[in-house]
Amino acid sequence: MISIREKLEQRELNNLSEYATKSKFSAGRKKAVAECSMRTCFQRDRDRILHSKAFRRLKHKTQVFLSPFDDHFRTRLTHTLEVSQIGRTIARALDLNEDLVEAISLGHDLGHTPFGHCGEGVLDSLVKGGFHHNIQSVRVVEVLEDLNLCRETIDGILTHTWGYNPKTPEAQVVQLADKVAYINHDIEDSIRAGIIVERDLPKDCIEYFSSVQSRRLNKMIEEIIKNSIEKPVVSMSEEGWYYTTKLREWMFENVYIDSPAKQEEDKARRVIKDLFYYYCDMLKPICEESKIERVVTDYISGMTDRFAVERFKDHFVPTGLKLSAREDYLFKLAKIMG
């Protein structure tokens, strides 16, 4: 009698597009493991990511607005869930492997720093060779949490940012879904924050996509699906991509770079920078010098916004007499690396 997993694998072979990545023919994992009787390999990847500590920490990491008081602003976790939803919608319409898309989506930002791209920029300036959250996300799943994911999932996590060429159509879906998600939800959050109003957006973009959030999002997804049906490459239509890119550039000019949304970033940069140097000095007596920077980078990039702020307070803000702050995980990382 065949297992549930084998039934699911056969269903993929029968129903998915010829271009879809079939779990039965996955390139596998670095460390061989016995197959699950119920889940395909990509479903197992999804579950391993979902149950990871790094995934849980995304709920307290910045998307655009630092540590927002209003609970309706996006965090890195809600962004991840929206990417997953958009990606699965596209994959289902194109008969691609929805499980692989979901696994990549849920894992794509696991290596993101506290304070969003602001925090990433600080670490990039401090670390030899630079810091990139997609590369750190791969390090999280391969080293820090050792999730032993399939090679296709890891490739998708690595290549979700521009400048990379995904090896599977499912990874191409996530690369596009990430952009569609953040452009739309960052517009909505910026309107909620009073930084912009809908009529501020480029007029031709509003005319093409609509001024209604849900219609704009639906139009972008539709432009990807219609342009990619029965094709080996997933992409948005040329016209749709023109207006999407124009909206993204407008957001950089009016929200991402210099706006009230960024007023607290100088403080956030100081938190990351001061902690980085403090921890490097702390590890000198106990860790091999060549590994200190790597240990500290792993530790700080894994922090949530509020944990980073609390550590900063513990080490740099005077208080009454109390027990010294414990950095157990920092020392654990140093022991692993040393």
C-alpha positions as CSV (number, residue, x, y, z in Angstrom):
1,M,0.0,0.0,0.0
2,I,1.4,3.4,-1.0
3,S,1.9,6.1,1.6
4,I,0.0,9.4,1.8
5,R,3.3,11.2,0.7
6,E,3.5,9.0,-2.4
7,K,-0.1,9.8,-3.2
8,L,0.7,13.5,-2.9
9,E,3.8,13.1,-5.1
10,Q,1.7,11.3,-7.7
11,R,-0.9,14.1,-7.6
12,E,1.9,16.6,-8.3
13,L,3.0,14.6,-11.3
14,N,-0.6,14.3,-12.6
15,N,-1.7,17.9,-12.0
16,L,1.2,20.3,-11.9
17,S,2.6,22.2,-14.9
18,E,5.5,20.6,-16.8
19,Y,7.6,23.5,-15.5
20,A,6.7,23.0,-11.9
21,T,9.2,21.6,-9.4
22,K,8.1,18.1,-8.3
23,S,8.9,17.1,-4.8
24,K,9.5,13.5,-5.9
25,F,12.5,14.8,-8.0
26,S,13.9,17.2,-5.4
27,A,17.7,17.6,-5.4
28,G,17.4,16.6,-1.7
29,R,19.0,17.7,1.5
30,K,22.7,18.0,2.5
31,K,22.0,15.4,5.2
32,A,19.9,12.4,4.1
33,V,16.9,11.7,6.2
34,A,14.1,9.1,6.1
35,E,11.1,10.2,4.1
36,C,8.0,11.2,5.9
37,S,5.0,8.9,5.4
38,M,2.5,11.8,5.2
39,R,4.3,14.9,3.9
40,T,6.3,15.7,0.8
41,C,9.8,17.1,1.3
42,F,8.7,20.6,0.6
43,Q,5.8,20.4,3.1
44,R,8.4,19.2,5.7
45,D,10.5,22.3,4.8
46,R,7.5,24.5,5.4
47,D,6.8,22.9,8.8
48,R,10.5,23.1,9.9
49,I,10.6,26.8,9.1
50,L,7.2,27.5,10.7
51,H,8.4,25.9,14.0
52,S,11.8,27.6,14.1
53,K,12.7,30.1,16.7
54,A,13.8,32.6,14.0
55,F,10.3,32.5,12.5
56,R,8.7,33.3,15.8
57,R,11.0,36.3,16.3
58,L,9.8,37.9,13.1
59,K,6.7,39.2,14.9
60,H,8.8,41.8,16.8
61,K,11.0,42.8,13.9
62,T,10.4,46.0,11.9
63,Q,9.0,46.1,8.4
64,V,9.1,49.9,7.7
65,F,7.9,51.6,10.9
66,L,10.1,51.0,13.9
67,S,8.4,49.3,16.9
68,P,5.0,50.8,16.0
69,F,2.6,51.4,18.9
70,D,-0.4,50.9,16.5
71,D,-1.0,47.1,16.2
72,H,-2.2,47.5,12.6
73,F,1.2,48.3,11.1
74,R,3.0,45.5,9.5
75,T,5.8,43.7,11.1
76,R,8.4,41.4,9.4
77,L,6.1,38.4,10.3
78,T,2.9,39.9,8.8
79,H,4.9,40.8,5.7
80,T,6.1,37.2,5.5
81,L,2.6,35.9,5.7
82,E,1.4,38.3,3.0
83,V,4.2,37.2,0.7
84,S,3.2,33.6,1.3
85,Q,-0.5,34.3,0.5
86,I,0.4,36.2,-2.7
87,G,2.9,33.6,-3.8
88,R,0.5,30.7,-3.2
89,T,-2.2,32.5,-5.2
90,I,0.2,32.8,-8.1
91,A,1.5,29.3,-7.8
92,R,-2.0,27.8,-7.7
93,A,-3.1,29.7,-10.8
94,L,0.0,28.6,-12.7
95,D,-0.1,25.0,-11.5
96,L,3.3,25.3,-9.8
97,N,4.3,23.7,-6.6
98,E,2.4,25.6,-3.9
99,D,4.2,23.9,-1.0
100,L,7.6,24.9,-2.3
101,V,6.4,28.5,-2.7
102,E,5.1,28.5,0.8
103,A,8.3,27.1,2.3
104,I,10.4,29.7,0.5
105,S,8.1,32.6,1.4
106,L,8.0,31.7,5.1
107,G,11.8,31.4,5.2
108,H,12.9,34.3,3.0
109,D,13.3,36.9,5.8
110,L,14.5,34.7,8.7
111,G,17.9,36.4,8.7
112,H,16.6,40.0,8.7
113,T,17.9,42.3,11.3
114,P,16.1,44.3,14.0
115,F,14.9,47.7,12.8
116,G,14.5,46.5,9.2
117,H,16.7,47.7,6.4
118,C,18.1,50.3,8.7
119,G,19.6,47.6,10.9
120,E,20.8,45.7,7.8
121,G,22.6,48.8,6.5
122,V,24.4,49.3,9.8
123,L,25.7,45.7,9.9
124,D,26.6,46.0,6.2
125,S,28.9,48.9,7.1
126,L,30.4,47.2,10.1
127,V,31.0,43.6,8.9
128,K,34.0,42.7,6.6
129,G,32.5,41.6,3.3
130,G,29.2,43.3,4.1
131,F,25.9,41.9,5.4
132,H,22.9,40.9,3.3
133,H,19.7,39.5,4.9
134,N,19.1,36.9,2.2
135,I,22.5,35.4,2.8
136,Q,21.9,35.5,6.6
137,S,18.6,33.8,6.1
138,V,20.4,30.9,4.5
139,R,22.8,30.8,7.3
140,V,19.9,30.7,9.8
141,V,18.4,27.6,8.2
142,E,21.7,25.9,7.4
143,V,23.9,26.7,10.4
144,L,22.2,28.5,13.3
145,E,19.1,26.3,13.4
146,D,20.3,23.5,11.1
147,L,16.9,22.8,9.6
148,N,18.4,20.7,6.8
149,L,16.1,22.0,4.1
150,C,15.8,20.9,0.5
151,R,18.2,22.6,-1.9
152,E,15.3,24.1,-3.8
153,T,14.0,25.8,-0.7
154,I,17.4,27.2,0.2
155,D,17.9,28.5,-3.4
156,G,14.6,30.3,-3.2
157,I,15.5,31.9,0.2
158,L,18.8,33.1,-1.2
159,T,17.4,34.4,-4.5
160,H,14.3,36.3,-3.3
161,T,16.1,39.6,-3.6
162,W,16.9,41.3,-6.9
163,G,20.3,40.6,-8.5
164,Y,19.9,36.8,-8.1
165,N,18.6,34.3,-10.6
166,P,16.3,31.7,-9.0
167,K,16.7,28.1,-10.3
168,T,13.0,27.3,-10.0
169,P,9.8,29.0,-11.2
170,E,8.6,28.7,-7.6
171,A,11.5,30.9,-6.4
172,Q,10.7,33.3,-9.2
173,V,7.2,33.5,-7.8
174,V,8.5,34.5,-4.4
175,Q,10.9,37.0,-5.8
176,L,7.9,38.8,-7.4
177,A,5.5,38.2,-4.5
178,D,7.9,39.9,-2.1
179,K,7.9,43.1,-4.2
180,V,4.2,43.1,-4.7
181,A,3.6,42.6,-1.0
182,Y,5.8,45.3,0.4
183,I,4.9,47.9,-2.2
184,N,1.2,47.5,-1.4
185,H,1.3,47.1,2.3
186,D,3.9,49.9,2.8
187,I,1.6,52.2,0.9
188,E,-1.3,51.3,3.2
189,D,0.8,51.7,6.3
190,S,2.2,55.0,5.1
191,I,-1.4,56.3,4.6
192,R,-2.3,55.0,8.1
193,A,0.6,56.9,9.5
194,G,-0.4,60.1,7.8
195,I,2.8,60.3,5.8
196,I,1.0,60.2,2.4
197,V,-2.5,60.1,1.1
198,E,-3.7,58.0,-1.8
199,R,-3.9,61.0,-4.2
200,D,-0.2,61.7,-3.6
201,L,0.7,58.5,-5.6
202,P,1.7,59.0,-9.3
203,K,-1.5,59.6,-11.2
204,D,-0.7,57.2,-14.1
205,C,-0.1,54.4,-11.5
206,I,-3.4,55.1,-9.9
207,E,-5.1,55.0,-13.3
208,Y,-3.5,51.8,-14.2
209,F,-3.8,49.9,-10.9
210,S,-6.8,51.7,-9.2
211,S,-6.7,53.9,-6.1
212,V,-8.2,51.1,-4.1
213,Q,-5.7,48.9,-2.2
214,S,-7.3,45.6,-2.8
215,R,-7.8,46.3,-6.6
216,R,-4.2,47.5,-7.0
217,L,-2.9,44.3,-5.3
218,N,-5.2,42.1,-7.4
219,K,-4.2,43.9,-10.6
220,M,-0.4,43.2,-9.9
221,I,-1.1,39.6,-9.2
222,E,-3.2,39.3,-12.3
223,E,-0.4,40.8,-14.4
224,I,2.0,38.1,-13.2
225,I,-0.4,35.2,-13.8
226,K,-1.7,36.3,-17.2
227,N,1.9,36.9,-18.4
228,S,3.2,33.6,-17.1
229,I,0.6,30.9,-18.0
230,E,2.2,27.9,-19.7
231,K,5.6,29.6,-19.8
232,P,8.9,28.4,-18.2
233,V,9.6,31.8,-16.7
234,V,7.4,33.7,-14.2
235,S,7.3,37.4,-14.8
236,M,5.0,40.4,-14.8
237,S,3.8,42.0,-18.0
238,E,6.1,44.8,-19.4
239,E,3.4,47.4,-18.8
240,G,2.5,46.2,-15.4
241,W,6.2,46.1,-14.4
242,Y,6.7,49.6,-15.6
243,Y,4.0,51.0,-13.2
244,T,5.0,48.7,-10.4
245,T,8.6,49.9,-10.6
246,K,7.5,53.5,-10.8
247,L,5.4,53.0,-7.6
248,R,8.5,51.4,-5.9
249,E,10.7,54.3,-6.9
250,W,8.1,56.8,-5.7
251,M,8.0,55.0,-2.3
252,F,11.8,55.2,-2.0
253,E,11.7,59.0,-2.7
254,N,8.8,59.8,-0.4
255,V,8.7,57.1,2.4
256,Y,11.7,54.8,2.5
257,I,14.6,57.3,2.4
258,D,13.5,60.6,4.0
259,S,10.2,60.8,5.8
260,P,8.7,60.8,9.3
261,A,8.8,57.0,9.1
262,K,12.6,57.3,9.3
263,Q,12.9,59.8,12.1
264,E,13.9,57.2,14.7
265,E,16.5,55.4,12.5
266,D,19.5,57.4,13.8
267,K,18.7,56.1,17.2
268,A,18.3,52.6,15.9
269,R,21.7,52.8,14.1
270,R,23.3,53.8,17.3
271,V,21.8,50.8,19.1
272,I,23.1,48.3,16.6
273,K,26.6,50.0,16.3
274,D,27.2,50.3,20.0
275,L,26.0,46.7,20.7
276,F,28.3,45.4,17.9
277,Y,31.4,47.0,19.3
278,Y,30.5,46.2,22.9
279,Y,30.0,42.5,22.1
280,C,33.1,42.3,20.1
281,D,35.1,43.5,23.1
282,M,33.2,41.2,25.4
283,L,34.2,38.1,23.4
284,K,37.9,38.9,23.0
285,P,39.0,37.0,26.1
286,I,37.0,33.8,25.3
287,C,36.7,33.6,21.5
288,E,39.2,33.2,18.6
289,E,39.6,36.7,17.1
290,S,38.9,35.6,13.6
291,K,35.5,34.3,14.7
292,I,34.3,37.2,16.9
293,E,32.8,39.3,14.2
294,R,30.8,36.3,12.8
295,V,29.5,35.4,16.3
296,V,28.4,39.0,17.1
297,T,26.8,39.4,13.7
298,D,24.7,36.2,14.1
299,Y,23.7,37.4,17.6
300,I,22.6,40.9,16.7
301,S,20.9,40.0,13.4
302,G,18.8,37.5,15.3
303,M,17.5,40.1,17.8
304,T,14.0,41.6,17.7
305,D,13.7,45.3,17.9
306,R,12.7,45.3,21.6
307,F,15.4,42.8,22.6
308,A,18.0,45.0,21.0
309,V,16.7,48.1,22.8
310,E,16.6,46.2,26.1
311,R,20.2,45.0,25.6
312,F,21.2,48.6,24.8
313,K,19.6,49.8,28.0
314,D,21.3,47.1,30.1
315,H,24.7,48.0,28.8
316,F,24.6,51.7,28.2
317,V,21.8,53.3,30.3
318,P,22.6,53.7,34.0
319,T,20.1,52.2,36.4
320,G,20.0,51.2,40.1
321,L,21.9,48.2,41.4
322,K,20.8,45.0,39.7
323,L,22.2,41.8,38.5
324,S,24.3,42.2,35.3
325,A,22.6,41.4,32.0
326,R,23.0,37.8,30.8
327,E,24.1,37.1,27.3
328,D,23.8,33.3,27.4
329,Y,23.1,32.9,23.7
330,L,26.0,35.1,22.7
331,F,28.3,32.9,24.7
332,K,26.7,29.8,23.2
333,L,27.3,31.0,19.7
334,A,30.9,31.8,20.6
335,K,31.3,28.2,22.0
336,I,29.9,26.7,18.8
337,M,32.1,28.8,16.6
338,G,35.2,28.4,18.8
